Amino acid sequence: MVVVDVIPSEITGWADIVLPESVYLERFDDLNVEWFRDPFVALRQPVIDSPNEQKPNWWIAKKLAEKLKLNHFFPWNDIEEYYRYRLNAAGIDYNELKKKGIIRGARQPNYFDEGVPAQFSTPSGKIEFYSLQLKEAGFDPVPKYNRPLSGPPGYFRLLYGRAPVHSFSRTHSNRILMDMMEENEVWVNGNVAERYSLQNGQYVRLKNQDGIVSNRIRVKVTERIRPDCVYMVHGFGHNAKMLKHAFGKGASDAQLITRYQTDPLMGGTAMNVNFVTFEMEVI
C-alpha cells in the first residue's frame, strides 16, 4: 500500500511506502480553469522550497511513470513546460499568468446566448416536472418526499460541518490554527442539556446506534441547535501519534458514521442518518 500525504496522518500508519508530498505553499498545482459567468485561468505556484525530501505531486507521478515505462504519457521535462504547452494552445501567455496569478476571460451569459431560444436536453426540449424517462426506468416520475428515519429512544441525530479556522482534517498540525481552535465541541440544545444534567464545557463521550464510542468531547450548550440533533465540527479526533499537536484533541464524527443511505438515482450518499447518545466522562 502506497500513500501520498503531506502529514503523518492515520492512513500513513497503514502504508508500506509513504511518498511525502510538498504542501501547497511549496509546489505548483494544476491550472485552475473555471467557466463561471466571469471565467478565469489561475495558477498556484510555490513561494518557498520544500524543507526536506518532499516532492510535488506532478514530480511523483512523472517519476513513477518513468519507472513503469509509461513516460510517453508525460512528454515534458517539468511542470512549467507542461503549462506553456497548454496555455499556448489557448492563446495565453504563461509569463503573464505567472506574473499576475490569474487571467480573466470575457464575461459569459448567465444561461443562454442573447436571442437564442432556450434548449434543454430532455425528450420534449423543455423543463420537465414529470419525467417519462424516470417512469420507464422504474422510478417515480415526480420525486416523492420520504420522511427521514428516526433514531432509537434517547438518541440524537448527528450533524457535522466545517469551521472557518480549519480545512477538513488537513490543518490540525498547524500550531497557529490550533491555537485558535484546538478541539471541537458537541452542540447540545439547552433543554436537552438540562434534562441530562450537562454543563457547558464538561467532557462527554458520544456513542452511536451501533455501539461505537468516540473520544471525549466538550459540551457546548446552545439554543442554536434543534433538541433532536447534536452538531460537531468535522476533522478532529486524530489517533495518529505522530500528529503531536492534534493527537487526541476532540472527537471524530467520521468514527461515528457507521451507516449511510444511497440515492438510487444519482448515487449520492446521505450520512446524516446516524444517531448518538451521551456517555458521561468519569473524572
C-alpha positions in Angstrom: 0.0 0.0 0.0 1.4 3.3 -1.1 0.3 6.6 0.4 1.0 10.2 -0.7 0.4 12.7 2.0 1.7 16.0 3.4 1.3 15.0 7.1 1.8 11.7 9.0 -2.0 11.1 9.1 -3.8 7.9 10.2 -3.7 6.4 6.7 0.1 6.7 6.5 0.3 4.4 9.5 -1.1 1.6 7.3 1.2 2.3 4.4 4.0 0.1 3.2 5.5 3.0 1.3 5.0 6.7 2.1 5.7 9.3 -0.6 5.9 12.6 1.2 4.3 15.4 -0.8 5.1 19.1 -0.7 2.4 21.3 0.8 0.6 23.8 -1.3 3.0 26.7 -0.5 5.9 24.6 -1.8 4.6 23.3 -5.1 2.9 24.1 -8.4 -0.6 22.8 -8.8 -2.5 22.1 -12.0 -4.1 25.1 -13.8 -7.4 26.2 -12.2 -9.7 26.8 -15.2 -13.3 27.9 -14.2 -16.1 28.5 -16.7 -18.2 30.9 -14.5 -20.0 34.0 -15.6 -16.6 35.6 -15.2 -14.3 32.8 -16.4 -10.6 32.7 -15.5 -7.4 30.7 -15.5 -5.4 30.8 -12.3 -2.0 29.5 -11.3 -0.9 28.3 -7.8 2.9 28.5 -7.6 5.4 27.9 -4.8 6.6 30.7 -2.5 9.2 28.6 -0.6 11.2 25.4 -1.3 10.3 22.1 0.4 12.4 21.8 3.6 13.4 18.1 3.2 12.7 15.3 0.7 9.1 16.2 0.0 8.2 16.4 -3.7 5.3 17.9 -5.6 2.6 15.6 -6.9 3.5 16.2 -10.6 7.1 15.1 -9.9 5.9 11.9 -8.1 3.6 11.0 -10.9 6.1 11.6 -13.6 8.9 9.6 -11.9 6.6 6.7 -11.2 5.5 6.7 -14.9 9.2 6.6 -15.9 9.8 3.6 -13.7 6.8 1.9 -15.2 7.8 2.7 -18.8 4.8 5.0 -19.2 6.8 8.2 -19.6 5.2 8.8 -23.0 2.2 10.0 -21.1 4.4 12.7 -19.6 6.1 14.2 -22.7 7.6 17.2 -20.9 10.6 17.9 -18.6 8.9 19.8 -15.9 5.5 21.3 -14.9 6.3 24.7 -16.4 6.9 23.2 -19.8 3.5 21.5 -19.4 1.9 24.8 -18.6 3.4 26.6 -21.6 2.1 23.9 -24.0 -1.4 24.1 -22.7 -1.6 27.8 -22.4 0.0 28.4 -25.8 -2.7 26.3 -27.4 -5.3 28.5 -25.7 -3.5 31.7 -26.8 -2.5 32.7 -23.2 1.0 33.9 -22.3 2.4 31.8 -19.5 4.8 34.6 -18.3 1.8 36.9 -18.0 -0.1 34.3 -16.0 2.9 33.7 -13.8 3.2 37.4 -13.0 -0.4 38.1 -12.4 -1.5 34.8 -11.0 -4.9 35.0 -12.7 -6.1 35.9 -16.2 -9.8 36.7 -16.7 -11.8 35.9 -19.8 -14.8 37.6 -21.4 -17.9 37.7 -19.3 -20.4 34.9 -20.3 -24.2 35.0 -20.5 -26.0 33.5 -17.4 -27.6 30.6 -19.3 -28.1 31.1 -23.0 -26.7 33.5 -25.6 -28.8 36.6 -26.2 -31.6 36.0 -28.7 -31.0 32.2 -28.9 -34.1 30.0 -27.9 -33.6 28.0 -24.7 -33.0 24.3 -25.3 -32.9 21.5 -22.6 -31.6 18.0 -23.0 -34.9 16.3 -22.4 -37.2 14.5 -24.9 -39.6 17.4 -25.0 -36.8 20.0 -25.1 -38.5 21.7 -22.2 -38.1 21.7 -18.4 -39.9 18.5 -17.3 -41.5 18.3 -13.8 -42.9 14.8 -14.8 -40.3 12.6 -16.3 -41.3 9.8 -18.6 -37.7 8.6 -18.7 -37.7 8.1 -15.0 -41.0 6.3 -15.1 -39.8 4.0 -17.9 -36.7 3.2 -15.8 -38.9 2.2 -12.9 -38.5 5.3 -10.8 -41.1 7.9 -9.6 -41.7 10.3 -12.5 -42.2 13.1 -9.9 -39.9 12.8 -6.8 -41.7 11.8 -3.6 -40.8 13.0 -0.2 -39.6 10.2 2.1 -39.6 11.1 5.8 -36.1 10.5 7.4 -35.9 7.6 9.7 -35.8 8.3 13.4 -33.2 7.1 15.8 -33.5 4.9 18.9 -35.1 6.5 22.0 -32.7 8.7 23.8 -30.5 9.2 20.8 -29.9 12.4 18.7 -29.3 12.9 15.0 -25.6 13.5 14.4 -24.9 16.6 12.3 -21.4 17.7 11.3 -19.9 20.6 9.4 -16.9 22.8 9.0 -15.3 25.7 10.9 -13.7 28.8 9.2 -10.4 28.1 11.0 -9.6 24.6 9.7 -9.8 22.8 6.3 -11.4 19.4 6.9 -8.7 17.4 8.8 -5.7 18.7 7.0 -4.7 21.8 9.1 -4.6 20.4 12.6 -0.8 20.1 12.5 -0.7 23.9 12.1 0.1 25.3 15.5 -1.2 28.8 14.8 -4.6 27.4 13.7 -4.7 25.0 16.6 -4.1 27.9 19.0 -7.3 29.4 17.6 -9.3 26.1 17.7 -7.6 23.1 19.2 -10.6 20.9 19.7 -14.2 20.6 18.6 -17.3 20.7 20.7 -20.7 18.9 20.6 -23.5 21.4 20.3 -26.4 20.4 22.6 -29.8 22.1 22.9 -30.3 23.9 26.3 -33.4 21.9 27.2 -31.6 18.6 26.4 -28.6 19.7 28.4 -30.8 20.4 31.4 -32.5 17.1 31.1 -29.2 15.2 31.0 -27.6 17.5 33.6 -24.9 18.6 31.1 -22.9 21.6 31.9 -21.3 23.9 29.3 -17.6 22.9 28.9 -17.8 19.5 30.5 -16.5 16.4 28.7 -18.6 13.6 27.5 -18.3 10.7 25.0 -20.7 10.0 22.2 -22.0 6.5 21.5 -23.7 5.8 18.2 -26.6 3.5 17.4 -24.1 0.7 16.6 -22.2 1.0 19.9 -19.2 2.9 18.6 -17.9 5.3 21.3 -15.9 8.5 20.5 -13.0 10.2 22.1 -14.1 12.7 24.8 -15.5 16.0 23.6 -16.6 19.2 25.3 -20.3 20.1 25.5 -21.5 23.4 24.1 -24.9 24.3 25.5 -26.7 26.4 23.0 -30.2 27.4 21.7 -28.8 27.3 18.1 -29.5 23.6 17.7 -32.7 21.6 17.4 -33.5 19.5 20.5 -33.5 16.3 18.4 -30.0 16.9 17.0 -26.4 17.4 18.0 -23.6 19.0 15.9 -19.8 18.8 15.8 -17.1 20.2 13.6 -15.5 17.6 11.3 -11.9 16.7 11.2 -10.9 16.3 14.9 -10.2 13.2 17.0 -6.9 12.2 15.3 -5.4 8.9 16.6 -2.1 9.2 14.7 0.5 9.8 17.4 3.0 11.5 15.0 0.5 14.4 14.7 1.8 15.7 18.0 -0.4 18.8 18.2 -3.6 17.1 17.0 -3.4 13.7 18.7 -6.4 13.1 20.9 -7.8 16.6 20.5 -11.6 16.4 20.2 -13.7 13.7 18.8 -14.1 12.3 15.2 -17.5 12.4 13.6 -16.3 10.0 10.9 -15.7 7.4 13.5 -19.4 7.6 14.5 -20.7 7.4 10.9 -21.3 3.7 10.5 -24.4 3.9 8.4 -25.4 5.7 5.2 -28.1 5.8 2.6 -27.6 5.9 -1.2 -29.8 7.8 -3.5 -31.0 5.3 -6.2 -30.9 7.9 -9.0 -27.7 9.8 -8.7 -25.7 7.7 -6.3 -25.2 10.4 -3.6 -24.7 9.2 -0.1 -26.6 10.6 2.9 -24.6 10.3 6.1 -26.8 12.4 8.5 -28.6 9.1 9.3 -26.5 8.3 12.3 -27.6 8.9 15.9 -25.7 9.3 19.1 -26.3 9.5 22.9 -24.2 10.7 25.7 -21.8 8.7 27.9 -20.6 10.7 30.9 -16.8 11.1 31.2 -15.6 9.8 34.5 -13.0 12.2 36.1 
